[in-house]
Each structure stands twice: as structure tokens, then as C-alpha cells.
Amino acid sequence: QQQVKQSPQSLIVQKGGISIINCAYENTAFDYFPWYQQFPGKGPALLIAIRPDVSEKKEGRFTISFNKSAKQFSLHIMDSQPGDSATYFCAARVGRYGNKLVFGAGTILRVKS
Amino acid sequence: EAGVAQSPRYKIIEKRQSVAFWCNPISGHATLYWYQQILGQGPKLLIQFQNNGVVDDSQLPKDRFSAERLKGVDSTLKIQPAKLEDSAVYLCASSYGASGTYEQYFGPGTRLTVT
């Protein structure tokens, strides 16, 4: 119930291509879905986030698509660049527990130039 | 604005030894989190503080792990005695508050290797 399942584990994309990472959840009490980006040797950093009352949110080259009925959400990175090479984590928050985040297992993205 | 500071950055110990990690959150952030990130997995919350009180420690192995946040600012996470499976990166994060959707800011982590 408290899990977030993320796929794929790793992804290789050509420069300029679209990177797509998917996540699924079961707990309908989740009320906030952030994506984090982590570079080697660094802590995760918030990339973009969405609430379940919105089906899509776009910030620059990054878009979250959210399907509430299917309990799935995905991150799309348009025009992927080598600098986007990092590990991406989806997460979900159970609000009544006070900003507690449950993270997916992560996707290692490599953008080939 | 200074970020979340953690030390040490790396630590190697033998099993059954003890170890302590230190975290200094962003100034003014009332909420502090300790996460464990095992290689190939996402961060897992160990303990959450609101000021100097514990909000959630349901996933903290209390027989060997302890944490404190005296004076509601810095925090220390201790493992005693360490086991091989404790090898991981220990991340500290802080946020302005614990309600709403306050962003969590992460430190660089402490990589612990238990041999």
C-alpha cells in the first residue's frame, strides 16, 4: 500500500530524444507526487511535482502526466540533453502523516550525445 | 542560502562498531528528516523531527539506531552496533514545515560502508 513502483530501472536515450519514466501506486491517500533528480555524490533535488487534481504539469522540458483512475504518473523529458543524465526518483506523499515521502526505486538515465 | 550540511561525507567501519552522522539543516527549517538510501533503491525515511520532537520514527530500527535533534536545529543519527546491511548513504533533508507541500531539501549524504 505504501509502495511506489517505478520503471524502467535504466534508460538510454539519444540527445534530442524523449525520455519517459513511469510510476504506479496503490494508496489513494497519496496527495502529492514529486519527481526528484539525483546526480552522483549529491542528494536528490526536486524537479517538478503535481497534485492528483491536475492531469498534466509542464515546466520547461519536463512534463508530468497523471492518470488518477489508473493510479499512474509519468515524467517526460523532451529534447533530452547529456546534462540530464542522472538518477530520477518518483515519490508520493501521504499528507496526513506530515509531509512523509515514499520513493520509487529510481531510474538511471543516460543521454548519449 | 546555504544548503543542508552533512558530515562526514564518507565513513568505513567494521561490523559491531558504532558510528554517528551529523546534519545541519537550512536555517529556519523546522522539519528535519533522516533517510537511508541503499544502493539501487530510493531513499527510505528513517525518522522525521518537527523542531526537537519526533513526528515519525516507524521505520527506524530502534534496537540499533538512534537520533536526536537537540535545540531543534542540528541533528545526529547514531548506529550502534553496525551491521553489514547498514551499508548505505544516509541523507538528511529539511523543510520549512511538516504540513502542506513544503519542499524537502536534501544534503549530499554520508556514505557508510560496513565491513
Interface residues (C-beta under 8 A of the other chain):
Chain A: V4 Q6 Y32 G41 K42 G43 P44 A45 L46 A49 R51 F89 A91 R93 G95 Y97 G98 N99 K100 L101 V102 F103 G104 A105 G106
Chain B: V4 T31 G40 Q41 G42 P43 K44 L45 Q48 Q50 V55 D56 L91 A93 S95 G97 A98 S99 G100 T101 Y102 E103 Q104 Y105 F106 G107 P108 G109
